[in-house]
Amino acid sequence: LPAGTYQLDVQLVEPGTYTPLTAVQSRVFNLVAPQLPYLITPVNNDTLDAKLAETAIIFRWTPLIPSAAAQPYYRLQVFEILPGQQPSQALRGNQPLLDQELRGQTQYIWRPQVSFSVDSTAKRFIWTIQTLNANRQPYIQTAGNGESRSEPFIFNCVVRKKPATPSM
């Protein structure tokens, strides 16, 4: 059922004849749609220093709301956006540089062990969180993209030029 306010009416009846045995009992209840995580950092279209990013990148996101009975798994994925490629193409077609599953955690420190500063060309990346239930299946399968993925964010890694030192 989609999120909303519902009323449930129940009445016991005689099997076969459907003769009422009790009065109708009604109860109103609400269904709240879960809110998937929202990406926090790196923020969308952020630019990171390539040298620093080679050491560590901190990813943060909000938890699933409302909290589930069993802690969800968060699947963090990072893809490189190749030159001439649309971000959605990278998300759907490229192999992830990072594919990490975390139980109940909303932060991950990635130590890439990848060189982002080989040349002065900016590298572009797209990242997303997929929320999985205790069986590691998408938490929400009926709404949105059916994969329980957050809206993806893009970030760039660039080589920052050192300021020239004044000569004496």
DSSP file with accessible surface (Angstrom, degrees, kcal/mol):
  #  RESIDUE AA STRUCTURE BP1 BP2  ACC     N-H-->O    O-->H-N    N-H-->O    O-->H-N    TCO  KAPPA ALPHA  PHI   PSI    X-CA   Y-CA   Z-CA
    1    1 A L              0   0  156      0, 0.0     3,-0.1     0, 0.0     2,-0.0   0.000 360.0 360.0 360.0 141.9    0.0    0.0    0.0
    2    2 A P        -     0   0   94      0, 0.0    29,-0.1     0, 0.0   141,-0.0  -0.325 360.0 -78.9 -71.6 162.2    1.2    3.5   -0.7
    3    3 A A  S    S+     0   0   57     27,-0.1     2,-0.3    31,-0.1    29,-0.2  -0.267  83.4  90.8 -59.8 143.1    1.8    5.9    2.2
    4    4 A G  E    S-A   31   0A  30     27,-1.9    27,-2.8    -3,-0.1     2,-0.4  -0.943  76.3 -58.6 158.7-175.2   -1.4    7.4    3.6
    5    5 A T  E     +A   30   0A  99     -2,-0.3     2,-0.3    25,-0.2    25,-0.2  -0.867  52.0 180.0-101.8 132.4   -4.3    7.2    6.1
    6    6 A Y  E     -A   29   0A  64     23,-3.3    23,-2.8    -2,-0.4     2,-0.4  -0.886  21.3-144.0-129.5 160.3   -6.5    4.1    5.9
    7    7 A Q  E     -A   28   0A 117     -2,-0.3     2,-0.5    21,-0.2    21,-0.2  -0.993  11.2-158.8-125.5 133.1   -9.5    2.7    7.7
    8    8 A L  E     -A   27   0A 100     19,-3.0    19,-2.0    -2,-0.4     2,-0.5  -0.948   5.4-164.9-113.3 124.4   -9.9   -1.0    8.3
    9    9 A D  E     -A   26   0A  88     -2,-0.5     2,-0.4    17,-0.2    17,-0.2  -0.945   8.7-176.3-110.1 131.1  -13.4   -2.4    8.9
   10   10 A V  E     +A   25   0A  75     15,-2.7    15,-3.1    -2,-0.5     2,-0.3  -0.986   9.3 167.8-130.4 137.1  -13.8   -5.9   10.4
   11   11 A Q        -     0   0   79     -2,-0.4     2,-0.3    13,-0.2    13,-0.1  -0.976  30.3-130.0-146.1 131.3  -16.9   -7.9   11.2
   12   12 A L        -     0   0  108     -2,-0.3     9,-3.2    11,-0.3    10,-1.3  -0.658  31.7-174.6 -80.5 136.7  -17.2  -11.6   12.0
   13   13 A V  B     -B   20   0B  52     -2,-0.3     5,-0.1     7,-0.3     3,-0.0  -0.898  32.4 -94.7-130.5 159.2  -19.7  -13.5    9.9
   14   14 A E     >  -     0   0   85      5,-2.5     4,-2.6    -2,-0.3     5,-0.3  -0.548  49.4-109.4 -70.5 129.3  -21.1  -17.0    9.9
   15   15 A P  T  4 S+     0   0  103      0, 0.0     2,-1.3     0, 0.0     4,-0.1  -0.355  97.8   7.0 -60.2 139.5  -19.2  -19.2    7.4
   16   16 A G  T  4 S+     0   0   66      1,-0.2    -2,-0.0     2,-0.1     0, 0.0  -0.281 133.8  48.3  86.6 -51.4  -21.2  -20.1    4.4
   17   17 A T  T  4 S-     0   0   91     -2,-1.3    -1,-0.2     2,-0.1    -3,-0.0   0.657  89.6-142.9 -95.7 -19.2  -24.2  -17.8    5.1
   18   18 A Y     <  +     0   0  170     -4,-2.6    -2,-0.1     1,-0.2     3,-0.0   0.761  37.7 164.6  60.5  28.1  -22.3  -14.6    5.9
   19   19 A T        -     0   0   77     -5,-0.3    -5,-2.5    -4,-0.1    -1,-0.2  -0.623  45.6-106.4 -73.3 128.1  -24.7  -13.8    8.7
   20   20 A P  B     +B   13   0B  79      0, 0.0    -7,-0.3     0, 0.0     3,-0.1  -0.305  37.6 178.0 -61.0 133.6  -23.2  -11.1   10.9
   21   21 A L        +     0   0  104     -9,-3.2     2,-0.3     1,-0.2    -8,-0.2   0.606  68.6  22.7-104.6 -24.0  -22.0  -12.3   14.3
   22   22 A T  S    S-     0   0   57    -10,-1.3    -1,-0.2     3,-0.0     2,-0.1  -0.910  87.1 -94.4-137.4 166.1  -20.6   -9.1   15.6
   23   23 A A        -     0   0   68     -2,-0.3   -11,-0.3     1,-0.1     2,-0.2  -0.407  55.7 -87.5 -74.8 158.9  -20.9   -5.4   14.9
   24   24 A V        -     0   0   75    -13,-0.1     2,-0.5    -2,-0.1   -13,-0.2  -0.506  40.5-155.7 -69.0 129.2  -18.4   -3.8   12.5
   25   25 A Q  E     -A   10   0A 103    -15,-3.1   -15,-2.7    -2,-0.2     2,-0.4  -0.955  11.0-165.5-107.3 128.5  -15.2   -2.6   14.2
   26   26 A S  E     +A    9   0A  49     -2,-0.5     2,-0.4   -17,-0.2   -17,-0.2  -0.923   9.9 179.2-118.8 141.3  -13.3    0.2   12.5
   27   27 A R  E     -A    8   0A 161    -19,-2.0   -19,-3.0    -2,-0.4     2,-0.4  -0.998  17.6-144.7-138.7 137.8   -9.8    1.4   13.1
   28   28 A V  E     +A    7   0A  97     -2,-0.4     2,-0.3   -21,-0.2   -21,-0.2  -0.813  26.2 172.1 -99.3 138.2   -7.9    4.2   11.3
   29   29 A F  E     -A    6   0A  78    -23,-2.8   -23,-3.3    -2,-0.4     2,-0.4  -0.973  23.0-134.4-144.1 158.7   -4.2    3.7   10.7
   30   30 A N  E     -A    5   0A 105     -2,-0.3     2,-0.5   -25,-0.2   -25,-0.2  -0.925   5.7-154.5-114.9 141.1   -1.4    5.5    8.9
   31   31 A L  E     -A    4   0A  65    -27,-2.8   -27,-1.9    -2,-0.4     2,-0.5  -0.971  13.4-155.4-110.8 126.8    1.3    4.0    6.7
   32   32 A V        -     0   0  108     -2,-0.5     3,-0.0   -29,-0.2    -2,-0.0  -0.900  14.5-129.9-104.3 128.2    4.4    6.1    6.5
   33   33 A A        -     0   0   58     -2,-0.5     2,-0.1     1,-0.1    32,-0.0  -0.586  29.6-113.5 -74.5 132.5    6.6    5.7    3.4
   34   34 A P        -     0   0   45      0, 0.0     2,-0.6     0, 0.0    -1,-0.1  -0.398  23.4-135.6 -63.8 143.5   10.2    5.1    4.3
   35   35 A Q  B     -C   65   0C 114     30,-4.1    30,-2.1    -2,-0.1     3,-0.1  -0.920  19.1-135.8-102.6 119.9   12.6    7.9    3.4
   36   36 A L        -     0   0   40     -2,-0.6    26,-0.1    28,-0.2   113,-0.1  -0.262  39.1 -75.0 -68.7 160.5   15.7    6.6    1.7
   37   37 A P        -     0   0    5      0, 0.0     2,-0.4     0, 0.0   114,-0.3  -0.174  40.4-141.5 -57.1 149.2   19.1    8.0    2.8
   38   38 A Y        -     0   0  137     25,-0.1    24,-2.3   112,-0.1     2,-0.2  -0.950  22.7-117.4-111.8 132.1   20.1   11.5    1.6
   39   39 A L  E     +D   61   0D   1     -2,-0.4    22,-0.3   112,-0.3     5,-0.2  -0.483  34.2 174.1 -72.1 137.2   23.7   12.0    0.6
   40   40 A I  E     +     0   0D  79     20,-2.8    21,-0.2     1,-0.4    -1,-0.2   0.803  49.1  55.6-109.2 -55.5   25.6   14.5    2.7
   41   41 A T  E    S+D   60   0D  37     19,-1.6    19,-2.5     1,-0.2    -1,-0.4  -0.999  96.3  34.0-145.1 140.0   29.3   14.5    1.8
   42   42 A P  S    S-     0   0    2      0, 0.0    -1,-0.2     0, 0.0     3,-0.1   0.495  98.1-136.7 -66.8 139.7   30.9   14.9   -0.6
   43   43 A V    >   -     0   0   74      1,-0.2     3,-1.9    -2,-0.1    -2,-0.1  -0.198  34.5 -73.2 -66.7 162.1   28.1   17.3   -1.6
   44   44 A N  T 3  S+     0   0   73      1,-0.3   111,-0.2    -5,-0.2    -1,-0.2  -0.331 118.8   4.8 -61.6 132.1   26.8   17.3   -5.1
   45   45 A N  T 3  S+     0   0  101    109,-2.5    -1,-0.3     1,-0.2   110,-0.2   0.680  92.4 159.5  65.2  23.8   29.3   18.9   -7.6
   46   46 A D  E <   -f  155   0E  51     -3,-1.9   110,-2.7   108,-0.9     2,-0.5  -0.360  34.5-139.2 -70.0 153.2   31.9   19.2   -4.9
   47   47 A T  E     -f  156   0E  54    108,-0.2     2,-0.3    -2,-0.1   110,-0.2  -0.979  19.0-167.1-118.7 121.3   35.6   19.6   -6.0
   48   48 A L  E     -f  157   0E  37    108,-3.6   110,-2.4    -2,-0.5     2,-0.4  -0.801  31.0-104.8-106.3 149.6   38.1   17.7   -3.9
   49   49 A D  E  >  -f  158   0E  36     -2,-0.3     4,-2.7   108,-0.2     5,-0.2  -0.594  29.4-141.2 -70.5 124.4   41.9   18.1   -4.0
   50   50 A A  H  > S+     0   0    0    108,-3.2     4,-1.7    -2,-0.4    66,-0.3   0.882  98.1  51.6 -59.5 -41.5   43.2   15.0   -5.9
   51   51 A K  H  > S+     0   0  126    107,-0.3     4,-0.6     1,-0.2    -1,-0.2   0.921 114.0  43.4 -63.5 -43.2   46.2   14.5   -3.7
   52   52 A L  H >> S+     0   0  125      1,-0.2     4,-2.0     2,-0.2     3,-0.9   0.892 110.7  55.8 -68.6 -38.1   44.1   14.5   -0.5
   53   53 A A  H 3< S+     0   0    4     -4,-2.7    -1,-0.2     1,-0.3    -2,-0.2   0.807  98.2  62.4 -66.0 -27.9   41.4   12.3   -2.1
   54   54 A E  H 3< S+     0   0   39     -4,-1.7    59,-0.9    -5,-0.2    60,-0.3   0.814 108.1  44.4 -65.8 -26.6   44.1    9.7   -2.9
   55   55 A T  H << S-     0   0   92     -3,-0.9     2,-0.3    -4,-0.6    -2,-0.2   0.930 131.2 -24.9 -82.3 -50.6   44.6    9.4    0.8
   56   56 A A     <  -     0   0   32     -4,-2.0     2,-0.4    55,-0.2    -1,-0.3  -0.944  44.5-162.6-166.5 142.5   41.0    9.3    2.0
   57   57 A I  E     - E   0 110D   7     53,-2.2    53,-3.1    -2,-0.3     2,-0.6  -1.000  19.9-144.8-127.4 128.1   37.5   10.4    1.1
   58   58 A I  E     - E   0 109D  67     -2,-0.4     2,-0.4    51,-0.2    51,-0.2  -0.838  12.8-164.5 -97.2 123.4   34.8   10.5    3.8
   59   59 A F  E     + E   0 108D   0     49,-3.1    49,-2.4    -2,-0.6     2,-0.3  -0.911  11.1 177.1-106.1 133.9   31.3    9.6    2.6
   60   60 A R  E     +DE  41 107D 100    -19,-2.5   -20,-2.8    -2,-0.4   -19,-1.6  -0.991   4.4 165.2-136.6 147.5   28.3   10.5    4.9
   61   61 A W  E     -D   39   0D   4     45,-1.9   -22,-0.2    -2,-0.3    -2,-0.0  -0.955  38.2 -96.6-153.0 163.9   24.6   10.0    4.4
   62   62 A T        -     0   0   38    -24,-2.3     3,-0.1    -2,-0.3     2,-0.0  -0.489  45.1-108.4 -80.0 157.4   21.4   10.1    6.5
   63   63 A P        -     0   0   64      0, 0.0     2,-0.2     0, 0.0   -25,-0.1  -0.296  43.0 -80.0 -78.9 169.6   19.9    6.9    7.8
   64   64 A L        -     0   0    5    -27,-0.1   -28,-0.2   -30,-0.0     4,-0.1  -0.484  59.1-115.1 -64.1 134.8   16.7    5.2    6.6
   65   65 A I  B    S+C   35   0C  81    -30,-2.1   -30,-4.1    -2,-0.2     2,-0.1  -0.992  95.6  28.1-125.2 132.6   13.7    7.0    8.2
   66   66 A P  S    S-     0   0   67      0, 0.0    -1,-0.1     0, 0.0   -31,-0.0   0.658 104.9-112.6 -70.8 163.4   11.8    5.7   10.1
   67   67 A S        -     0   0  109     -2,-0.1     2,-0.1     1,-0.1    -2,-0.1  -0.307  31.2-124.5 -65.1 144.3   14.3    3.2   11.5
   68   68 A A        -     0   0   25      2,-0.2    -1,-0.1    -4,-0.1    -4,-0.0  -0.459  17.4-114.4 -86.6 160.7   13.6   -0.4   10.6
   69   69 A A  S    S+     0   0  122     -2,-0.1     2,-0.4     1,-0.1    -1,-0.1   0.915 109.5  40.8 -59.8 -43.8   13.3   -3.2   13.1
   70   70 A A  S    S-     0   0   43      1,-0.0    -2,-0.2    -3,-0.0    64,-0.1  -0.888 105.5-102.5-105.1 137.7   16.4   -4.8   11.7
   71   71 A Q        -     0   0  116     -2,-0.4    -2,-0.1     1,-0.1     2,-0.1  -0.353  41.5-127.3 -57.8 131.6   19.3   -2.5   10.8
   72   72 A P        -     0   0   11      0, 0.0    32,-2.4     0, 0.0     2,-0.4  -0.332  13.6-119.5 -76.0 163.1   19.5   -2.0    7.1
   73   73 A Y  E     -HG 103 132E  25     59,-2.6    59,-3.2    30,-0.2     2,-0.5  -0.854  21.4-151.2 -97.5 138.1   22.5   -2.6    5.0
   74   74 A Y  E     -HG 102 131E   6     28,-3.5    28,-2.7    -2,-0.4     2,-0.8  -0.966   2.9-156.5-112.0 123.8   23.8    0.4    3.0
   75   75 A R  E     -HG 101 130E  66     55,-3.1    55,-2.2    -2,-0.5     2,-0.5  -0.886   9.1-160.6-103.3 107.6   25.6   -0.4   -0.2
   76   76 A L  E     -HG 100 129E   0     24,-3.1    24,-2.7    -2,-0.8     2,-0.4  -0.775  12.5-178.6 -89.7 125.6   28.0    2.5   -1.1
   77   77 A Q  E     -HG  99 128E   8     51,-2.3    51,-2.0    -2,-0.5     2,-0.4  -0.992  11.4-171.4-129.9 137.4   29.0    2.6   -4.7
   78   78 A V  E     -HG  98 127E   0     20,-2.0    19,-2.8    -2,-0.4    20,-1.5  -0.996   7.8-174.8-126.7 130.9   31.4    5.0   -6.5
   79   79 A F  E     - G   0 126E   8     47,-2.8    47,-2.6    -2,-0.4     2,-0.4  -0.960  24.1-123.8-124.3 144.2   31.8    5.1  -10.2
   80   80 A E  E     - G   0 125E  54     15,-0.4     2,-0.7    -2,-0.4    45,-0.3  -0.683  19.4-138.7 -83.8 137.5   34.2    7.1  -12.4
   81   81 A I  E     - G   0 124E   5     43,-3.1    43,-0.6    -2,-0.4     3,-0.1  -0.879  24.3-143.2 -94.6 112.5   32.5    9.2  -15.1
   82   82 A L    >   -     0   0   78     -2,-0.7     3,-2.3     4,-0.2     8,-0.1  -0.356  33.0 -77.7 -75.9 157.1   34.6    8.8  -18.2
   83   83 A P  T 3  S+     0   0  126      0, 0.0    -1,-0.1     0, 0.0     3,-0.1  -0.275 120.6  13.7 -55.4 133.1   35.3   11.7  -20.6
   84   84 A G  T 3  S+     0   0   88      1,-0.3     2,-0.4    -3,-0.1    -2,-0.1   0.465 102.4 122.0  80.7   2.3   32.3   12.2  -22.8
   85   85 A Q    <   -     0   0   35     -3,-2.3    -1,-0.3     2,-0.0    -4,-0.0  -0.775  61.9-127.0-101.8 140.9   30.1   10.0  -20.6
   86   86 A Q    >>  -     0   0  121     -2,-0.4     4,-1.9     1,-0.1     3,-0.5  -0.565  25.5-118.2 -77.5 147.3   26.8   11.1  -19.0
   87   87 A P  H 3> S+     0   0   25      0, 0.0     4,-2.3     0, 0.0     5,-0.2   0.897 115.1  53.8 -54.0 -41.3   26.7   10.5  -15.2
   88   88 A S  H 3> S+     0   0   78      1,-0.2     4,-1.9     2,-0.2     5,-0.2   0.863 105.9  53.5 -64.7 -32.4   23.7    8.1  -15.6
   89   89 A Q  H <> S+     0   0  103     -3,-0.5     4,-2.7     2,-0.2     5,-0.5   0.905 108.7  49.1 -66.4 -41.5   25.7    6.1  -18.1
   90   90 A A  H  X S+     0   0    0     -4,-1.9     4,-1.7     1,-0.2    -2,-0.2   0.918 111.3  50.1 -62.3 -42.8   28.5    5.7  -15.6
   91   91 A L  H  < S+     0   0   23     -4,-2.3    -1,-0.2     1,-0.2    -2,-0.2   0.869 120.8  34.1 -64.1 -38.5   26.1    4.6  -12.9
   92   92 A R  H  < S+     0   0  143     -4,-1.9    -2,-0.2    -5,-0.2    -1,-0.2   0.753 130.5  26.8 -90.2 -26.2   24.4    2.0  -15.1
   93   93 A G  H  < S+     0   0   58     -4,-2.7    -3,-0.2    -5,-0.2     2,-0.2   0.716  97.1  82.6-115.7 -23.8   27.3    0.8  -17.2
   94   94 A N  S  < S-     0   0   36     -4,-1.7     3,-0.0    -5,-0.5   -13,-0.0  -0.505  78.0-110.4 -86.8 154.8   30.7    1.2  -15.5
   95   95 A Q        -     0   0  170     -2,-0.2   -15,-0.4     1,-0.1     2,-0.1  -0.615  44.6-107.8 -74.3 137.6   32.2   -1.2  -12.9
   96   96 A P        -     0   0   36      0, 0.0   -17,-0.3     0, 0.0     3,-0.2  -0.419  14.6-152.1 -69.1 141.3   32.2    0.5   -9.5
   97   97 A L  S    S+     0   0   70    -19,-2.8     2,-0.4     1,-0.3   -18,-0.2   0.766  92.8  26.8 -75.3 -30.5   35.6    1.7   -8.1
   98   98 A L  E     +H   78   0E  13    -20,-1.5   -20,-2.0     2,-0.0    -1,-0.3  -0.999  61.9 168.4-134.1 130.5   34.1    1.2   -4.7
   99   99 A D  E     +H   77   0E  72     -2,-0.4     2,-0.4   -22,-0.2   -22,-0.2  -0.789  19.9 164.4-141.6  91.9   31.3   -1.3   -3.8
  100  100 A Q  E     -H   76   0E  66    -24,-2.7   -24,-3.1    -2,-0.3     2,-0.5  -0.951  25.7-153.1-121.9 129.4   31.1   -1.5    0.0
  101  101 A E  E     -H   75   0E  74     -2,-0.4     2,-0.4   -26,-0.2   -26,-0.2  -0.880  17.0-177.3-101.8 130.3   28.2   -2.9    2.1
  102  102 A L  E     -H   74   0E  11    -28,-2.7   -28,-3.5    -2,-0.5     2,-0.8  -0.988  21.9-135.0-129.3 136.4   27.8   -1.5    5.6
  103  103 A R  E    S-H   73   0E 107     -2,-0.4   -30,-0.2   -30,-0.2     3,-0.1  -0.803  82.1 -26.8 -96.6 112.2   25.3   -2.6    8.3
  104  104 A G  S    S+     0   0   26    -32,-2.4     2,-0.3    -2,-0.8    -1,-0.2   0.360 102.2 127.1  74.1  -5.7   23.6    0.3   10.0
  105  105 A Q        -     0   0  104    -33,-0.1    -1,-0.2   -31,-0.1    -3,-0.1  -0.623  41.1-169.0 -87.7 145.6   26.6    2.7    9.4
  106  106 A T        +     0   0   52     -2,-0.3   -45,-1.9    -3,-0.1     2,-0.3   0.010  69.2  56.8-120.4  25.0   26.0    6.1    7.8
  107  107 A Q  E     -E   60   0D  76    -47,-0.2     2,-0.3     2,-0.0   -47,-0.2  -0.980  54.8-179.8-152.3 144.6   29.7    7.0    7.2
  108  108 A Y  E     -E   59   0D  53    -49,-2.4   -49,-3.1    -2,-0.3     2,-0.7  -0.978  18.5-147.6-147.4 133.9   32.6    5.4    5.4
  109  109 A I  E     -E   58   0D  67     -2,-0.3     2,-0.5   -51,-0.2   -51,-0.2  -0.918  20.1-157.7-102.3 114.6   36.2    6.4    5.0
  110  110 A W  E     -E   57   0D  17    -53,-3.1   -53,-2.2    -2,-0.7     3,-0.1  -0.820  12.8-166.1 -95.7 126.0   37.5    5.3    1.6
  111  111 A R        -     0   0  153     -2,-0.5   -55,-0.2   -55,-0.2   -56,-0.1  -0.859  15.0-167.6-106.5  90.5   41.2    4.9    1.2
  112  112 A P        -     0   0   11      0, 0.0    -1,-0.1     0, 0.0   -57,-0.1   0.738  12.2-156.4 -59.4 -34.8   41.1    4.6   -2.6
  113  113 A Q        +     0   0  185    -59,-0.9     2,-0.4     1,-0.2   -58,-0.1   0.887  59.3 117.5  52.1  36.4   44.7    3.5   -3.4
  114  114 A V  S    S-     0   0   59    -60,-0.3     2,-0.7     0, 0.0    -1,-0.2  -0.992  70.8-120.9-130.9 139.5   44.0    5.0   -6.8
  115  115 A S        +     0   0   59     -2,-0.4     3,-0.3     1,-0.2   -64,-0.1  -0.734  31.9 170.2 -86.8 116.7   45.9    7.9   -8.3
  116  116 A F  S    S+     0   0    3     -2,-0.7     3,-0.2   -66,-0.3    -1,-0.2   0.434  74.8  59.0 -96.6  -5.4   43.6   10.8   -9.1
  117  117 A S        +     0   0   22    -67,-0.2    -1,-0.1     1,-0.1   -66,-0.1  -0.020  60.0 118.2-118.2  31.3   46.5   13.2   -9.8
  118  118 A V  S    S+     0   0  109     -3,-0.3     2,-0.2     3,-0.1    -1,-0.1   0.902  90.6   2.2 -63.8 -40.2   48.4   11.4  -12.7
  119  119 A D  S    S-     0   0   72      2,-0.3    40,-0.1    -3,-0.2    -1,-0.0  -0.789  85.2 -97.2-135.0-178.1   47.7   14.4  -14.9
  120  120 A S  S    S+     0   0   88     -2,-0.2     2,-0.3    38,-0.1    39,-0.3   0.478  83.7 115.5 -84.7   1.4   46.0   17.8  -14.6
  121  121 A T  S    S-     0   0   83     37,-0.1    -2,-0.3     1,-0.1     2,-0.1  -0.535  71.9-118.3 -73.1 130.7   42.7   16.5  -16.0
  122  122 A A        -     0   0   47     -2,-0.3     2,-0.4    36,-0.1    36,-0.2  -0.435  23.4-141.1 -67.1 139.1   39.9   16.6  -13.5
  123  123 A K  E     - I   0 157E  43     34,-2.7    34,-2.7    -7,-0.1     2,-0.4  -0.874  13.1-151.5-102.1 137.3   38.4   13.2  -12.7
  124  124 A R  E     -GI  81 156E  94    -43,-0.6   -43,-3.1    -2,-0.4     2,-0.3  -0.892  14.3-177.7-113.3 143.0   34.7   13.0  -12.2
  125  125 A F  E     -GI  80 155E   2     30,-2.9    30,-2.2    -2,-0.4     2,-0.4  -0.942  15.5-153.3-136.3 154.7   32.8   10.5  -10.0
  126  126 A I  E     -GI  79 154E   5    -47,-2.6   -47,-2.8    -2,-0.3     2,-0.3  -0.988  17.1-172.3-127.2 137.6   29.2    9.6   -9.2
  127  127 A W  E     +GI  78 153E   0     26,-2.8    26,-2.1    -2,-0.4     2,-0.3  -0.948   7.1 170.4-132.8 154.0   28.2    8.0   -5.9
  128  128 A T  E     -G   77   0E   0    -51,-2.0   -51,-2.3    -2,-0.3     2,-0.4  -0.976  25.7-130.3-154.1 160.6   25.0    6.6   -4.5
  129  129 A I  E     -G   76   0E   0     -2,-0.3    21,-2.7   -53,-0.2     2,-0.5  -0.981  14.5-160.1-118.1 129.1   23.7    4.6   -1.5
  130  130 A Q  E     -GJ  75 149E  15    -55,-2.2   -55,-3.1    -2,-0.4     2,-0.5  -0.948  14.1-143.3-106.7 128.1   21.5    1.5   -2.0
  131  131 A T  E     -G   74   0E   0     17,-2.6     8,-2.6    -2,-0.5     9,-0.3  -0.827  20.7-173.0 -96.6 125.1   19.4    0.6    1.1
  132  132 A L  E     -GK  73 138E   7    -59,-3.2   -59,-2.6    -2,-0.5    16,-0.0  -0.882  16.9-129.1-118.9 148.8   19.0   -3.2    1.6
  133  133 A N    >   -     0   0   45      4,-2.9     3,-2.4    -2,-0.3   -60,-0.1  -0.116  48.3 -78.3 -82.4-173.2   16.9   -5.1    4.1
  134  134 A A  T 3  S+     0   0   48      1,-0.3    -1,-0.1     2,-0.1   -63,-0.0   0.771 134.7  52.8 -61.2 -25.5   18.1   -8.0    6.3
  135  135 A N  T 3  S-     0   0  130      2,-0.1    -1,-0.3     3,-0.0    -2,-0.0   0.263 119.0-113.0 -90.6   8.7   18.0  -10.4    3.3
  136  136 A R  S <  S+     0   0  123     -3,-2.4    -2,-0.1     1,-0.2     3,-0.0   0.795  75.1 132.7  60.5  35.9   20.1   -7.9    1.3
  137  137 A Q  S    S-     0   0  100      1,-0.1    -4,-2.9     2,-0.0    -1,-0.2  -0.803  73.1 -76.7-107.3 153.5   17.2   -7.2   -1.0
  138  138 A P  B     -K  132   0E  27      0, 0.0    -6,-0.3     0, 0.0    10,-0.2  -0.245  40.2-137.4 -51.4 132.7   16.3   -3.6   -2.0
  139  139 A Y  S    S+     0   0   75     -8,-2.6     2,-0.5     1,-0.2    -7,-0.1   0.890  91.8  32.1 -62.8 -44.5   14.4   -2.1    0.9
  140  140 A I        +     0   0   27     -9,-0.3     8,-0.5     1,-0.1    -1,-0.2  -0.973  62.6 165.6-116.5 121.3   11.7   -0.4   -1.3
  141  141 A Q        +     0   0  113     -2,-0.5    -1,-0.1     6,-0.1    -2,-0.1   0.478  69.5  53.3-113.1  -3.9   10.8   -2.2   -4.5
  142  142 A T  S    S+     0   0  140      5,-0.0     2,-0.3     3,-0.0    -1,-0.0   0.702  99.9  54.2-106.1 -23.7    7.6   -0.5   -5.5
  143  143 A A  S >  S-     0   0   59      2,-0.0     3,-1.7     3,-0.0     5,-0.4  -0.751 101.9  -5.2-113.7 160.7    8.4    3.2   -5.6
  144  144 A G  T 3  S-     0   0   86     -2,-0.3    -3,-0.0     1,-0.3     0, 0.0  -0.359 128.8 -14.9  65.2-132.9   11.0    5.3   -7.3
  145  145 A N  T 3  S-     0   0   72      4,-0.2    -1,-0.3    -2,-0.1    -4,-0.0   0.459  83.8-124.8 -87.3  -1.2   13.7    3.4   -9.2
  146  146 A G  S <  S+     0   0   28     -3,-1.7    -2,-0.1     1,-0.1    -1,-0.1   0.512  96.4  85.4  74.0   1.1   12.8    0.0   -7.5
  147  147 A E  S    S-     0   0   62     -4,-0.1    -8,-0.2     2,-0.1    -6,-0.1   0.348  97.3-122.0-113.4   2.3   16.4   -0.4   -6.4
  148  148 A S        +     0   0    2     -8,-0.5   -17,-2.6    -5,-0.4     2,-0.4   0.878  57.5 156.8  56.7  41.3   16.2    1.6   -3.2
  149  149 A R  B     -J  130   0E  31    -19,-0.2   -19,-0.2    -9,-0.1    -4,-0.2  -0.772  40.6-125.9 -98.5 143.2   18.9    4.0   -4.4
  150  150 A S        -     0   0    5    -21,-2.7  -112,-0.1    -2,-0.4    -1,-0.1  -0.299  45.5 -82.2 -70.6 164.9   19.5    7.5   -3.1
  151  151 A E        -     0   0  148   -114,-0.3  -112,-0.3   -23,-0.1    -1,-0.1  -0.582  59.9-116.7 -65.3 128.0   19.7   10.3   -5.6
  152  152 A P        -     0   0   43      0, 0.0     2,-0.3     0, 0.0   -24,-0.2  -0.363  25.0-150.5 -73.1 151.9   23.3   10.1   -6.8
  153  153 A F  E     - I   0 127E  16    -26,-2.1   -26,-2.8  -109,-0.1     2,-0.4  -0.894   5.4-141.6-116.7 153.1   25.8   12.9   -6.3
  154  154 A I  E     + I   0 126E  23     -2,-0.3  -109,-2.5   -28,-0.2  -108,-0.9  -0.877  18.9 178.7-112.9 143.0   28.7   13.9   -8.4
  155  155 A F  E     -fI  46 125E   0    -30,-2.2   -30,-2.9    -2,-0.4     2,-0.3  -0.972  14.5-143.3-140.6 157.7   32.1   15.0   -7.2
  156  156 A N  E     -fI  47 124E  29   -110,-2.7  -108,-3.6    -2,-0.3     2,-0.5  -0.904   1.0-152.5-119.1 149.4   35.4   16.0   -8.9
  157  157 A C  E     +fI  48 123E   0    -34,-2.7   -34,-2.7    -2,-0.3     2,-0.3  -0.990  24.5 174.2-120.2 122.0   39.0   15.4   -8.1
  158  158 A V  E     -f   49   0E  36   -110,-2.4  -108,-3.2    -2,-0.5     2,-0.6  -0.939  36.4-114.1-128.6 150.9   41.4   18.0   -9.4
  159  159 A V        -     0   0   52     -2,-0.3     2,-0.4   -39,-0.3  -110,-0.1  -0.742  35.3-142.5 -81.1 119.6   45.1   18.7   -9.0
  160  160 A R        -     0   0  128     -2,-0.6     2,-0.3     1,-0.0  -109,-0.0  -0.733  12.6-126.0 -87.1 132.6   45.4   22.0   -7.2
  161  161 A K        -     0   0  172     -2,-0.4     3,-0.0     1,-0.1    -1,-0.0  -0.562  22.6-122.4 -77.0 136.5   48.2   24.2   -8.3
  162  162 A K        -     0   0  189     -2,-0.3     3,-0.1     1,-0.1    -1,-0.1  -0.594  33.5-105.2 -76.8 139.9   50.5   25.4   -5.5
  163  163 A P        -     0   0  117      0, 0.0     2,-0.1     0, 0.0    -1,-0.1  -0.363  40.3-104.0 -65.6 142.5   50.7   29.2   -5.2
  164  164 A A        -     0   0   99      1,-0.1     3,-0.0    -3,-0.0    -3,-0.0  -0.447  32.0-126.5 -66.2 138.3   53.9   30.6   -6.5
  165  165 A T        -     0   0  128     -2,-0.1     2,-0.1    -3,-0.1    -1,-0.1  -0.719  28.2-110.9 -87.2 135.3   56.4   31.6   -3.8
  166  166 A P        -     0   0  121      0, 0.0     2,-0.3     0, 0.0    -1,-0.1  -0.402  29.8-131.4 -67.1 139.2   57.6   35.2   -4.1
  167  167 A S              0   0  120     -2,-0.1    -3,-0.0     1,-0.1     0, 0.0  -0.653 360.0 360.0 -89.9 150.5   61.3   35.5   -5.1
  168  168 A M              0   0  232     -2,-0.3    -1,-0.1     0, 0.0     0, 0.0  -0.585 360.0 360.0-104.6 360.0   63.5   37.8   -3.1
